[in-house]
């Protein structure tokens, strides 16, 4: 039976798959969802299996899982999706929070090499689509699925770590809207778009950069990973009559 999308305060008996699940935003999201009763499946790539398992075990509740899943290897993603199907039976929430970037000024076109463009699009666009493709049958099976793509204000401001990253996030936003229409009413699709977040996601950006940027943001601080995780939680609980749109969580930086 199709959901009628009433708000809820509980995620008990829900299964949430999170790419980049052992990273800053992914793990913060997993903690919030697990606290409300969700069983979380953390997908990771570069981390050790032992470290990933320890992070999964640290979440509230029990039954959490973790799998190594390179986003650029569609066959590996399908193997993981099959393993999740065998152990969980269904997926209710997919959070795409894995990504990769490198700071390159927009006016330095020579530094934006073909290789860098290809790598960024491969991870941040193709990898997201491949993950959605692998898990869509399990999301449809739930009859009340949710996909949250962690995007960026770079996708609509044109200002970000580099132009390829801008293109990747803009593409995910638009394709997310198309998917929301194509798979409604059984699967909702939402982009969550942070601005500057206090994490190590962009190599080379540290405290000096954060302090400088904070003075330009209307709410006078940069974002935290929990700011982003709280919006994902809301999409899964109190903001359920929403699909095919973008939610900006940037303290007003885009203004």
SEVEXMAR-412458 format. One record per residue (C-alpha): residue number from 0; residue in three letters; chain; x, y, z. Coordinates in steps of 0.5 Angstrom, whole numbers, plus 500, padded with zeros to 3 digits. Each point is the difference from the previous one (the first is absolute). Example, Ala and Ser with C-alpha at 12.3 -4.5 7.8 and 13.67 -1.06 7.14 Angstrom:
BEGIN
<lumpa pos="0" code="ALA" unit="A" c1="525" c2="491" c3="516"/>
<lumpa pos="1" code="SER" unit="A" c1="502" c2="507" c3="498"/>
% end
This chain:
BEGIN
<lumpa pos="0" code="UNK" unit="A" c1="500" c2="500" c3="500"/>
<lumpa pos="1" code="UNK" unit="A" c1="503" c2="507" c3="498"/>
<lumpa pos="2" code="UNK" unit="A" c1="501" c2="505" c3="506"/>
<lumpa pos="3" code="UNK" unit="A" c1="496" c2="506" c3="501"/>
<lumpa pos="4" code="UNK" unit="A" c1="507" c2="503" c3="502"/>
<lumpa pos="5" code="UNK" unit="A" c1="497" c2="503" c3="507"/>
<lumpa pos="6" code="UNK" unit="A" c1="506" c2="502" c3="505"/>
<lumpa pos="7" code="UNK" unit="A" c1="503" c2="495" c3="504"/>
<lumpa pos="8" code="UNK" unit="A" c1="505" c2="500" c3="506"/>
<lumpa pos="9" code="UNK" unit="A" c1="502" c2="493" c3="500"/>
<lumpa pos="10" code="UNK" unit="A" c1="505" c2="496" c3="495"/>
<lumpa pos="11" code="UNK" unit="A" c1="499" c2="494" c3="503"/>
<lumpa pos="12" code="UNK" unit="A" c1="500" c2="494" c3="495"/>
<lumpa pos="13" code="UNK" unit="A" c1="503" c2="504" c3="495"/>
<lumpa pos="14" code="UNK" unit="A" c1="506" c2="499" c3="496"/>
<lumpa pos="15" code="UNK" unit="A" c1="505" c2="506" c3="498"/>
<lumpa pos="16" code="UNK" unit="A" c1="506" c2="499" c3="495"/>
<lumpa pos="17" code="UNK" unit="A" c1="505" c2="505" c3="501"/>
<lumpa pos="18" code="UNK" unit="A" c1="505" c2="501" c3="495"/>
<lumpa pos="19" code="UNK" unit="A" c1="506" c2="503" c3="503"/>
<lumpa pos="20" code="UNK" unit="A" c1="497" c2="498" c3="506"/>
<lumpa pos="21" code="UNK" unit="A" c1="507" c2="500" c3="504"/>
<lumpa pos="22" code="UNK" unit="A" c1="501" c2="507" c3="498"/>
<lumpa pos="23" code="UNK" unit="A" c1="499" c2="506" c3="503"/>
<lumpa pos="24" code="UNK" unit="A" c1="493" c2="502" c3="498"/>
<lumpa pos="25" code="UNK" unit="A" c1="498" c2="493" c3="499"/>
<lumpa pos="26" code="UNK" unit="A" c1="502" c2="497" c3="507"/>
<lumpa pos="27" code="UNK" unit="A" c1="496" c2="506" c3="503"/>
<lumpa pos="28" code="UNK" unit="A" c1="494" c2="498" c3="496"/>
<lumpa pos="29" code="UNK" unit="A" c1="500" c2="493" c3="502"/>
<lumpa pos="30" code="UNK" unit="A" c1="501" c2="502" c3="507"/>
<lumpa pos="31" code="UNK" unit="A" c1="493" c2="504" c3="499"/>
<lumpa pos="32" code="UNK" unit="A" c1="496" c2="495" c3="496"/>
<lumpa pos="33" code="UNK" unit="A" c1="503" c2="494" c3="505"/>
<lumpa pos="34" code="UNK" unit="A" c1="498" c2="504" c3="506"/>
<lumpa pos="35" code="UNK" unit="A" c1="493" c2="500" c3="497"/>
<lumpa pos="36" code="UNK" unit="A" c1="500" c2="493" c3="499"/>
<lumpa pos="37" code="UNK" unit="A" c1="502" c2="499" c3="493"/>
<lumpa pos="38" code="UNK" unit="A" c1="505" c2="494" c3="499"/>
<lumpa pos="39" code="UNK" unit="A" c1="506" c2="503" c3="496"/>
<lumpa pos="40" code="UNK" unit="A" c1="504" c2="497" c3="494"/>
<lumpa pos="41" code="UNK" unit="A" c1="507" c2="504" c3="500"/>
<lumpa pos="42" code="UNK" unit="A" c1="503" c2="500" c3="493"/>
<lumpa pos="43" code="UNK" unit="A" c1="507" c2="502" c3="500"/>
<lumpa pos="44" code="UNK" unit="A" c1="506" c2="500" c3="495"/>
<lumpa pos="45" code="UNK" unit="A" c1="507" c2="502" c3="502"/>
<lumpa pos="46" code="UNK" unit="A" c1="499" c2="499" c3="508"/>
<lumpa pos="47" code="UNK" unit="A" c1="503" c2="493" c3="503"/>
<lumpa pos="48" code="UNK" unit="A" c1="494" c2="495" c3="501"/>
<lumpa pos="49" code="UNK" unit="A" c1="502" c2="500" c3="508"/>
<lumpa pos="50" code="UNK" unit="A" c1="499" c2="507" c3="500"/>
<lumpa pos="51" code="UNK" unit="A" c1="494" c2="500" c3="496"/>
<lumpa pos="52" code="UNK" unit="A" c1="497" c2="494" c3="505"/>
<lumpa pos="53" code="UNK" unit="A" c1="502" c2="504" c3="506"/>
<lumpa pos="54" code="UNK" unit="A" c1="496" c2="506" c3="498"/>
<lumpa pos="55" code="UNK" unit="A" c1="494" c2="496" c3="498"/>
<lumpa pos="56" code="UNK" unit="A" c1="500" c2="497" c3="507"/>
<lumpa pos="57" code="UNK" unit="A" c1="500" c2="506" c3="503"/>
<lumpa pos="58" code="UNK" unit="A" c1="493" c2="502" c3="497"/>
<lumpa pos="59" code="UNK" unit="A" c1="494" c2="500" c3="505"/>
<lumpa pos="60" code="UNK" unit="A" c1="496" c2="494" c3="499"/>
<lumpa pos="61" code="UNK" unit="A" c1="503" c2="493" c3="497"/>
<lumpa pos="62" code="UNK" unit="A" c1="500" c2="496" c3="494"/>
<lumpa pos="63" code="UNK" unit="A" c1="504" c2="506" c3="496"/>
<lumpa pos="64" code="UNK" unit="A" c1="504" c2="498" c3="494"/>
<lumpa pos="65" code="UNK" unit="A" c1="506" c2="502" c3="496"/>
<lumpa pos="66" code="UNK" unit="A" c1="502" c2="498" c3="493"/>
<lumpa pos="67" code="UNK" unit="A" c1="506" c2="503" c3="496"/>
<lumpa pos="68" code="UNK" unit="A" c1="497" c2="502" c3="494"/>
<lumpa pos="69" code="UNK" unit="A" c1="504" c2="504" c3="494"/>
<lumpa pos="70" code="UNK" unit="A" c1="495" c2="505" c3="497"/>
<lumpa pos="71" code="UNK" unit="A" c1="504" c2="500" c3="493"/>
<lumpa pos="72" code="UNK" unit="A" c1="499" c2="492" c3="500"/>
<lumpa pos="73" code="UNK" unit="A" c1="492" c2="499" c3="498"/>
<lumpa pos="74" code="UNK" unit="A" c1="501" c2="492" c3="501"/>
<lumpa pos="75" code="UNK" unit="A" c1="503" c2="501" c3="507"/>
<lumpa pos="76" code="UNK" unit="A" c1="494" c2="504" c3="502"/>
<lumpa pos="77" code="UNK" unit="A" c1="495" c2="495" c3="497"/>
<lumpa pos="78" code="UNK" unit="A" c1="504" c2="495" c3="504"/>
<lumpa pos="79" code="UNK" unit="A" c1="499" c2="504" c3="506"/>
<lumpa pos="80" code="UNK" unit="A" c1="493" c2="501" c3="499"/>
<lumpa pos="81" code="UNK" unit="A" c1="499" c2="493" c3="499"/>
<lumpa pos="82" code="UNK" unit="A" c1="503" c2="499" c3="507"/>
<lumpa pos="83" code="UNK" unit="A" c1="496" c2="505" c3="503"/>
<lumpa pos="84" code="UNK" unit="A" c1="493" c2="497" c3="497"/>
<lumpa pos="85" code="UNK" unit="A" c1="502" c2="493" c3="503"/>
<lumpa pos="86" code="UNK" unit="A" c1="502" c2="503" c3="507"/>
<lumpa pos="87" code="UNK" unit="A" c1="494" c2="506" c3="500"/>
<lumpa pos="88" code="UNK" unit="A" c1="495" c2="498" c3="495"/>
<lumpa pos="89" code="UNK" unit="A" c1="498" c2="507" c3="498"/>
<lumpa pos="90" code="UNK" unit="A" c1="503" c2="507" c3="500"/>
<lumpa pos="91" code="UNK" unit="A" c1="496" c2="506" c3="503"/>
<lumpa pos="92" code="UNK" unit="A" c1="505" c2="506" c3="499"/>
<lumpa pos="93" code="UNK" unit="A" c1="506" c2="501" c3="496"/>
<lumpa pos="94" code="UNK" unit="A" c1="505" c2="506" c3="502"/>
<lumpa pos="95" code="UNK" unit="A" c1="505" c2="501" c3="494"/>
<lumpa pos="96" code="UNK" unit="A" c1="506" c2="504" c3="504"/>
<lumpa pos="97" code="UNK" unit="A" c1="506" c2="497" c3="497"/>
<lumpa pos="98" code="UNK" unit="A" c1="504" c2="505" c3="496"/>
<lumpa pos="99" code="UNK" unit="A" c1="507" c2="503" c3="498"/>
<lumpa pos="100" code="UNK" unit="A" c1="502" c2="506" c3="498"/>
<lumpa pos="101" code="UNK" unit="A" c1="507" c2="505" c3="499"/>
<lumpa pos="102" code="UNK" unit="A" c1="500" c2="507" c3="501"/>
<lumpa pos="103" code="UNK" unit="A" c1="502" c2="503" c3="493"/>
<lumpa pos="104" code="UNK" unit="A" c1="498" c2="508" c3="499"/>
<lumpa pos="105" code="UNK" unit="A" c1="495" c2="501" c3="494"/>
<lumpa pos="106" code="UNK" unit="A" c1="505" c2="504" c3="496"/>
<lumpa pos="107" code="UNK" unit="A" c1="505" c2="495" c3="500"/>
<lumpa pos="108" code="UNK" unit="A" c1="498" c2="496" c3="494"/>
<lumpa pos="109" code="UNK" unit="A" c1="506" c2="497" c3="499"/>
<lumpa pos="110" code="UNK" unit="A" c1="500" c2="496" c3="507"/>
<lumpa pos="111" code="UNK" unit="A" c1="493" c2="498" c3="499"/>
<lumpa pos="112" code="UNK" unit="A" c1="503" c2="494" c3="496"/>
<lumpa pos="113" code="UNK" unit="A" c1="496" c2="495" c3="496"/>
<lumpa pos="114" code="UNK" unit="A" c1="502" c2="495" c3="505"/>
<lumpa pos="115" code="UNK" unit="A" c1="498" c2="504" c3="506"/>
<lumpa pos="116" code="UNK" unit="A" c1="493" c2="501" c3="496"/>
<lumpa pos="117" code="UNK" unit="A" c1="499" c2="493" c3="499"/>
<lumpa pos="118" code="UNK" unit="A" c1="502" c2="498" c3="507"/>
<lumpa pos="119" code="UNK" unit="A" c1="495" c2="505" c3="503"/>
<lumpa pos="120" code="UNK" unit="A" c1="494" c2="498" c3="495"/>
<lumpa pos="121" code="UNK" unit="A" c1="502" c2="493" c3="501"/>
<lumpa pos="122" code="UNK" unit="A" c1="499" c2="500" c3="508"/>
<lumpa pos="123" code="UNK" unit="A" c1="495" c2="505" c3="501"/>
<lumpa pos="124" code="UNK" unit="A" c1="495" c2="499" c3="494"/>
<lumpa pos="125" code="UNK" unit="A" c1="501" c2="493" c3="497"/>
<lumpa pos="126" code="UNK" unit="A" c1="501" c2="497" c3="507"/>
<lumpa pos="127" code="UNK" unit="A" c1="494" c2="503" c3="503"/>
<lumpa pos="128" code="UNK" unit="A" c1="496" c2="498" c3="494"/>
<lumpa pos="129" code="UNK" unit="A" c1="503" c2="493" c3="500"/>
<lumpa pos="130" code="UNK" unit="A" c1="498" c2="499" c3="508"/>
<lumpa pos="131" code="UNK" unit="A" c1="493" c2="502" c3="498"/>
<lumpa pos="132" code="UNK" unit="A" c1="500" c2="495" c3="495"/>
<lumpa pos="133" code="UNK" unit="A" c1="502" c2="495" c3="504"/>
<lumpa pos="134" code="UNK" unit="A" c1="496" c2="501" c3="506"/>
<lumpa pos="135" code="UNK" unit="A" c1="493" c2="503" c3="497"/>
<lumpa pos="136" code="UNK" unit="A" c1="497" c2="493" c3="500"/>
<lumpa pos="137" code="UNK" unit="A" c1="501" c2="499" c3="507"/>
<lumpa pos="138" code="UNK" unit="A" c1="497" c2="507" c3="501"/>
<lumpa pos="139" code="UNK" unit="A" c1="494" c2="499" c3="496"/>
<lumpa pos="140" code="UNK" unit="A" c1="499" c2="494" c3="503"/>
<lumpa pos="141" code="UNK" unit="A" c1="499" c2="504" c3="507"/>
<lumpa pos="142" code="UNK" unit="A" c1="494" c2="504" c3="496"/>
<lumpa pos="143" code="UNK" unit="A" c1="502" c2="506" c3="504"/>
<lumpa pos="144" code="UNK" unit="A" c1="508" c2="501" c3="498"/>
<lumpa pos="145" code="UNK" unit="A" c1="504" c2="506" c3="501"/>
<lumpa pos="146" code="UNK" unit="A" c1="506" c2="502" c3="496"/>
<lumpa pos="147" code="UNK" unit="A" c1="504" c2="506" c3="503"/>
<lumpa pos="148" code="UNK" unit="A" c1="506" c2="503" c3="496"/>
<lumpa pos="149" code="UNK" unit="A" c1="505" c2="504" c3="503"/>
<lumpa pos="150" code="UNK" unit="A" c1="501" c2="505" c3="495"/>
<lumpa pos="151" code="UNK" unit="A" c1="503" c2="507" c3="501"/>
<lumpa pos="152" code="UNK" unit="A" c1="498" c2="507" c3="499"/>
<lumpa pos="153" code="UNK" unit="A" c1="505" c2="500" c3="495"/>
<lumpa pos="154" code="UNK" unit="A" c1="495" c2="497" c3="495"/>
<lumpa pos="155" code="UNK" unit="A" c1="496" c2="506" c3="500"/>
<lumpa pos="156" code="UNK" unit="A" c1="505" c2="506" c3="502"/>
<lumpa pos="157" code="UNK" unit="A" c1="506" c2="498" c3="495"/>
<lumpa pos="158" code="UNK" unit="A" c1="504" c2="501" c3="506"/>
<lumpa pos="159" code="UNK" unit="A" c1="504" c2="494" c3="503"/>
<lumpa pos="160" code="UNK" unit="A" c1="506" c2="496" c3="500"/>
<lumpa pos="161" code="UNK" unit="A" c1="501" c2="499" c3="493"/>
<lumpa pos="162" code="UNK" unit="A" c1="496" c2="501" c3="493"/>
<lumpa pos="163" code="UNK" unit="A" c1="499" c2="492" c3="500"/>
<lumpa pos="164" code="UNK" unit="A" c1="497" c2="500" c3="507"/>
<lumpa pos="165" code="UNK" unit="A" c1="495" c2="505" c3="498"/>
<lumpa pos="166" code="UNK" unit="A" c1="498" c2="496" c3="494"/>
<lumpa pos="167" code="UNK" unit="A" c1="500" c2="494" c3="503"/>
<lumpa pos="168" code="UNK" unit="A" c1="495" c2="503" c3="506"/>
<lumpa pos="169" code="UNK" unit="A" c1="496" c2="503" c3="495"/>
<lumpa pos="170" code="UNK" unit="A" c1="499" c2="494" c3="496"/>
<lumpa pos="171" code="UNK" unit="A" c1="498" c2="496" c3="506"/>
<lumpa pos="172" code="UNK" unit="A" c1="495" c2="505" c3="502"/>
<lumpa pos="173" code="UNK" unit="A" c1="497" c2="500" c3="493"/>
<lumpa pos="174" code="UNK" unit="A" c1="500" c2="493" c3="500"/>
<lumpa pos="175" code="UNK" unit="A" c1="497" c2="499" c3="507"/>
<lumpa pos="176" code="UNK" unit="A" c1="494" c2="504" c3="498"/>
<lumpa pos="177" code="UNK" unit="A" c1="499" c2="495" c3="494"/>
<lumpa pos="178" code="UNK" unit="A" c1="501" c2="494" c3="504"/>
<lumpa pos="179" code="UNK" unit="A" c1="495" c2="503" c3="505"/>
<lumpa pos="180" code="UNK" unit="A" c1="494" c2="501" c3="495"/>
<lumpa pos="181" code="UNK" unit="A" c1="502" c2="493" c3="496"/>
<lumpa pos="182" code="UNK" unit="A" c1="500" c2="496" c3="507"/>
<lumpa pos="183" code="UNK" unit="A" c1="494" c2="503" c3="504"/>
<lumpa pos="184" code="UNK" unit="A" c1="496" c2="499" c3="504"/>
<lumpa pos="185" code="UNK" unit="A" c1="505" c2="494" c3="502"/>
<lumpa pos="186" code="UNK" unit="A" c1="506" c2="503" c3="501"/>
<lumpa pos="187" code="UNK" unit="A" c1="502" c2="508" c3="502"/>
<lumpa pos="188" code="UNK" unit="A" c1="506" c2="503" c3="497"/>
<lumpa pos="189" code="UNK" unit="A" c1="503" c2="506" c3="504"/>
<lumpa pos="190" code="UNK" unit="A" c1="506" c2="504" c3="499"/>
<lumpa pos="191" code="UNK" unit="A" c1="503" c2="503" c3="506"/>
<lumpa pos="192" code="UNK" unit="A" c1="505" c2="506" c3="499"/>
<lumpa pos="193" code="UNK" unit="A" c1="505" c2="502" c3="505"/>
<lumpa pos="194" code="UNK" unit="A" c1="505" c2="506" c3="499"/>
<lumpa pos="195" code="UNK" unit="A" c1="506" c2="500" c3="504"/>
<lumpa pos="196" code="UNK" unit="A" c1="501" c2="494" c3="505"/>
<lumpa pos="197" code="UNK" unit="A" c1="505" c2="500" c3="505"/>
<lumpa pos="198" code="UNK" unit="A" c1="503" c2="493" c3="498"/>
<lumpa pos="199" code="UNK" unit="A" c1="506" c2="498" c3="496"/>
<lumpa pos="200" code="UNK" unit="A" c1="496" c2="498" c3="494"/>
<lumpa pos="201" code="UNK" unit="A" c1="504" c2="506" c3="496"/>
<lumpa pos="202" code="UNK" unit="A" c1="507" c2="499" c3="500"/>
<lumpa pos="203" code="UNK" unit="A" c1="504" c2="506" c3="502"/>
<lumpa pos="204" code="UNK" unit="A" c1="495" c2="503" c3="504"/>
<lumpa pos="205" code="UNK" unit="A" c1="501" c2="501" c3="507"/>
<lumpa pos="206" code="UNK" unit="A" c1="498" c2="505" c3="506"/>
<lumpa pos="207" code="UNK" unit="A" c1="502" c2="506" c3="496"/>
<lumpa pos="208" code="UNK" unit="A" c1="496" c2="499" c3="494"/>
<lumpa pos="209" code="UNK" unit="A" c1="494" c2="499" c3="505"/>
<lumpa pos="210" code="UNK" unit="A" c1="501" c2="506" c3="504"/>
<lumpa pos="211" code="UNK" unit="A" c1="500" c2="504" c3="494"/>
<lumpa pos="212" code="UNK" unit="A" c1="494" c2="497" c3="497"/>
<lumpa pos="213" code="UNK" unit="A" c1="496" c2="500" c3="506"/>
<lumpa pos="214" code="UNK" unit="A" c1="500" c2="508" c3="500"/>
<lumpa pos="215" code="UNK" unit="A" c1="497" c2="500" c3="494"/>
<lumpa pos="216" code="UNK" unit="A" c1="494" c2="496" c3="501"/>
<lumpa pos="217" code="UNK" unit="A" c1="494" c2="503" c3="503"/>
<lumpa pos="218" code="UNK" unit="A" c1="499" c2="495" c3="506"/>
<lumpa pos="219" code="UNK" unit="A" c1="507" c2="502" c3="502"/>
<lumpa pos="220" code="UNK" unit="A" c1="503" c2="492" c3="500"/>
<lumpa pos="221" code="UNK" unit="A" c1="502" c2="495" c3="495"/>
<lumpa pos="222" code="UNK" unit="A" c1="496" c2="494" c3="500"/>
<lumpa pos="223" code="UNK" unit="A" c1="501" c2="493" c3="504"/>
<lumpa pos="224" code="UNK" unit="A" c1="499" c2="493" c3="498"/>
<lumpa pos="225" code="UNK" unit="A" c1="494" c2="500" c3="505"/>
<lumpa pos="226" code="UNK" unit="A" c1="497" c2="506" c3="497"/>
<lumpa pos="227" code="UNK" unit="A" c1="500" c2="495" c3="493"/>
<lumpa pos="228" code="UNK" unit="A" c1="498" c2="494" c3="504"/>
<lumpa pos="229" code="UNK" unit="A" c1="494" c2="503" c3="503"/>
<lumpa pos="230" code="UNK" unit="A" c1="497" c2="502" c3="494"/>
<lumpa pos="231" code="UNK" unit="A" c1="501" c2="493" c3="497"/>
<lumpa pos="232" code="UNK" unit="A" c1="496" c2="498" c3="506"/>
<lumpa pos="233" code="UNK" unit="A" c1="494" c2="505" c3="499"/>
<lumpa pos="234" code="UNK" unit="A" c1="500" c2="497" c3="493"/>
<lumpa pos="235" code="UNK" unit="A" c1="499" c2="493" c3="503"/>
<lumpa pos="236" code="UNK" unit="A" c1="495" c2="502" c3="506"/>
<lumpa pos="237" code="UNK" unit="A" c1="496" c2="507" c3="500"/>
<lumpa pos="238" code="UNK" unit="A" c1="501" c2="502" c3="493"/>
<lumpa pos="239" code="UNK" unit="A" c1="497" c2="494" c3="496"/>
<lumpa pos="240" code="UNK" unit="A" c1="495" c2="504" c3="495"/>
<lumpa pos="241" code="UNK" unit="A" c1="506" c2="502" c3="496"/>
<lumpa pos="242" code="UNK" unit="A" c1="504" c2="498" c3="494"/>
<lumpa pos="243" code="UNK" unit="A" c1="503" c2="502" c3="494"/>
<lumpa pos="244" code="UNK" unit="A" c1="503" c2="506" c3="503"/>
<lumpa pos="245" code="UNK" unit="A" c1="507" c2="503" c3="503"/>
<lumpa pos="246" code="UNK" unit="A" c1="500" c2="502" c3="508"/>
<lumpa pos="247" code="UNK" unit="A" c1="506" c2="505" c3="501"/>
<lumpa pos="248" code="UNK" unit="A" c1="504" c2="500" c3="507"/>
<lumpa pos="249" code="UNK" unit="A" c1="505" c2="505" c3="499"/>
<lumpa pos="250" code="UNK" unit="A" c1="498" c2="506" c3="505"/>
<lumpa pos="251" code="UNK" unit="A" c1="499" c2="504" c3="494"/>
<lumpa pos="252" code="UNK" unit="A" c1="506" c2="500" c3="497"/>
<lumpa pos="253" code="UNK" unit="A" c1="497" c2="499" c3="493"/>
<lumpa pos="254" code="UNK" unit="A" c1="497" c2="507" c3="501"/>
% end
